[in-house]
Amino acid sequence: MSHKTLYLEQSFDLQSETIIEETHATYTCHQSMVTILEQTCLRFGSTVSGRKKSMQKIFNLNQTPIFPISPHHDLYCFQTHSPRADHCVFIMTTHLTHYTAQADGITFHFTSGKTKHVQMTKARMEKIMSLFSLYHLYFKNAHPLRQTLHV
């Protein structure tokens, strides 16, 4: 995953396990979505499990619907369903502009003009977005940007 990644989804092709959708290209990979997420989190200093436990403790959660991959770089992602489900998609928030709710699910809209439709409820999406707002406030206040002092 990179700053250009929009989402990860399971591939049903025998030659690959994951589809990686980026701003201007689509790739396939032999690794699972969970493995890719784990490797990305490790690049930024912690495991998925470590991030999950810390978010559960800080926000008093039973589940962690959003993973702060690197809050300092504004990299977050959330899963639409359990990774064990065939229709699970990991959505990166970096290029997410908005979402629209429809009767049969949610359509995510990205800065590149691409969209992704996922079967999930509007209530679940609103819960994820409200928690995402809390994450932003927490990390903004916990790690303020350092400003240069001019004397």
VENURTA-V166325 format. One record per residue. N is the residue number from 1. RES is the residue in one letter. SS is DSSP state (a for helix, b for strand, c for the rest). NEAR is the number of other C-alpha atoms within 12 Angstrom. D_CENTER is the distance of its C-alpha to the mean C-alpha in whole Angstrom. Layout:
BEGIN
n: {N & N}
res: {RES & RES}
ss: {SS & SS}
near: {NEAR & NEAR}
d_center: {D_CENTER & D_CENTER}
END
This chain:
BEGIN
n: {1 & 2 & 3 & 4 & 5 & 6 & 7 & 8 & 9 & 10 & 11 & 12 & 13 & 14 & 15 & 16 & 17 & 18 & 19 & 20 & 21 & 22 & 23 & 24 & 25 & 26 & 27 & 28 & 29 & 30 & 31 & 32 & 33 & 34 & 35 & 36 & 37 & 38 & 39 & 40 & 41 & 42 & 43 & 44 & 45 & 46 & 47 & 48 & 49 & 50 & 51 & 52 & 53 & 54 & 55 & 56 & 57 & 58 & 59 & 60 & 61 & 62 & 63 & 64 & 65 & 66 & 67 & 68 & 69 & 70 & 71 & 72 & 73 & 74 & 75 & 76 & 77 & 78 & 79 & 80 & 81 & 82 & 83 & 84 & 85 & 86 & 87 & 88 & 89 & 90 & 91 & 92 & 93 & 94 & 95 & 96 & 97 & 98 & 99 & 100 & 101 & 102 & 103 & 104 & 105 & 106 & 107 & 108 & 109 & 110 & 111 & 112 & 113 & 114 & 115 & 116 & 117 & 118 & 119 & 120 & 121 & 122 & 123 & 124 & 125 & 126 & 127 & 128 & 129 & 130 & 131 & 132 & 133 & 134 & 135 & 136 & 137 & 138 & 139 & 140 & 141 & 142 & 143 & 144 & 145 & 146 & 147 & 148 & 149 & 150 & 151}
res: {M & S & H & K & T & L & Y & L & E & Q & S & F & D & L & Q & S & E & T & I & I & E & E & T & H & A & T & Y & T & C & H & Q & S & M & V & T & I & L & E & Q & T & C & L & R & F & G & S & T & V & S & G & R & K & K & S & M & Q & K & I & F & N & L & N & Q & T & P & I & F & P & I & S & P & H & H & D & L & Y & C & F & Q & T & H & S & P & R & A & D & H & C & V & F & I & M & T & T & H & L & T & H & Y & T & A & Q & A & D & G & I & T & F & H & F & T & S & G & K & T & K & H & V & Q & M & T & K & A & R & M & E & K & I & M & S & L & F & S & L & Y & H & L & Y & F & K & N & A & H & P & L & R & Q & T & L & H & V}
ss: {c & c & c & c & b & b & b & b & b & b & c & c & c & c & c & c & c & b & b & b & b & b & c & c & c & b & b & b & b & c & c & c & a & a & a & a & a & a & a & a & a & a & a & c & c & c & c & a & a & a & a & a & a & a & a & a & a & a & a & c & c & c & c & c & c & b & b & b & b & b & a & a & a & c & b & b & b & b & b & c & c & c & c & c & c & c & c & c & b & b & b & b & c & c & c & b & b & b & b & b & b & b & c & c & b & b & b & b & b & b & c & c & c & c & b & b & b & b & c & c & c & a & a & a & a & a & a & a & a & a & a & a & a & a & a & a & a & a & a & a & a & a & c & c & c & c & c & c & c & c & c}
near: {38 & 29 & 23 & 25 & 34 & 39 & 44 & 39 & 43 & 34 & 25 & 16 & 13 & 11 & 13 & 18 & 23 & 33 & 30 & 33 & 33 & 30 & 25 & 17 & 15 & 20 & 24 & 26 & 24 & 20 & 23 & 27 & 37 & 30 & 20 & 30 & 41 & 25 & 21 & 26 & 28 & 20 & 16 & 24 & 18 & 21 & 24 & 30 & 22 & 20 & 30 & 26 & 22 & 22 & 28 & 21 & 14 & 18 & 21 & 13 & 15 & 13 & 23 & 32 & 33 & 41 & 38 & 42 & 37 & 30 & 29 & 21 & 18 & 24 & 32 & 42 & 41 & 39 & 34 & 36 & 26 & 20 & 22 & 15 & 15 & 19 & 22 & 27 & 36 & 37 & 43 & 40 & 38 & 30 & 30 & 32 & 19 & 21 & 28 & 24 & 22 & 17 & 13 & 13 & 20 & 26 & 26 & 33 & 26 & 28 & 21 & 20 & 16 & 24 & 24 & 30 & 26 & 31 & 25 & 29 & 22 & 22 & 14 & 22 & 30 & 19 & 20 & 29 & 23 & 16 & 29 & 29 & 17 & 20 & 33 & 25 & 17 & 19 & 23 & 17 & 14 & 15 & 15 & 13 & 11 & 10 & 7 & 6 & 5 & 4 & 3}
d_center: {10 & 12 & 11 & 12 & 10 & 9 & 8 & 9 & 12 & 15 & 18 & 21 & 23 & 25 & 25 & 21 & 18 & 15 & 15 & 13 & 13 & 13 & 15 & 18 & 18 & 17 & 17 & 18 & 18 & 20 & 17 & 15 & 11 & 12 & 14 & 12 & 9 & 12 & 14 & 11 & 11 & 15 & 15 & 14 & 17 & 16 & 15 & 12 & 15 & 16 & 13 & 13 & 16 & 16 & 14 & 16 & 19 & 19 & 17 & 20 & 17 & 18 & 15 & 11 & 9 & 6 & 6 & 8 & 8 & 11 & 11 & 15 & 13 & 10 & 7 & 5 & 1 & 4 & 7 & 9 & 12 & 13 & 13 & 16 & 17 & 17 & 15 & 12 & 9 & 6 & 4 & 4 & 6 & 8 & 10 & 10 & 13 & 14 & 14 & 17 & 18 & 21 & 23 & 21 & 18 & 15 & 15 & 12 & 14 & 13 & 15 & 17 & 18 & 16 & 15 & 14 & 15 & 14 & 16 & 15 & 17 & 17 & 18 & 15 & 13 & 15 & 14 & 11 & 11 & 14 & 13 & 10 & 14 & 15 & 13 & 13 & 17 & 17 & 16 & 18 & 21 & 21 & 20 & 22 & 23 & 26 & 29 & 32 & 35 & 38 & 41}
END
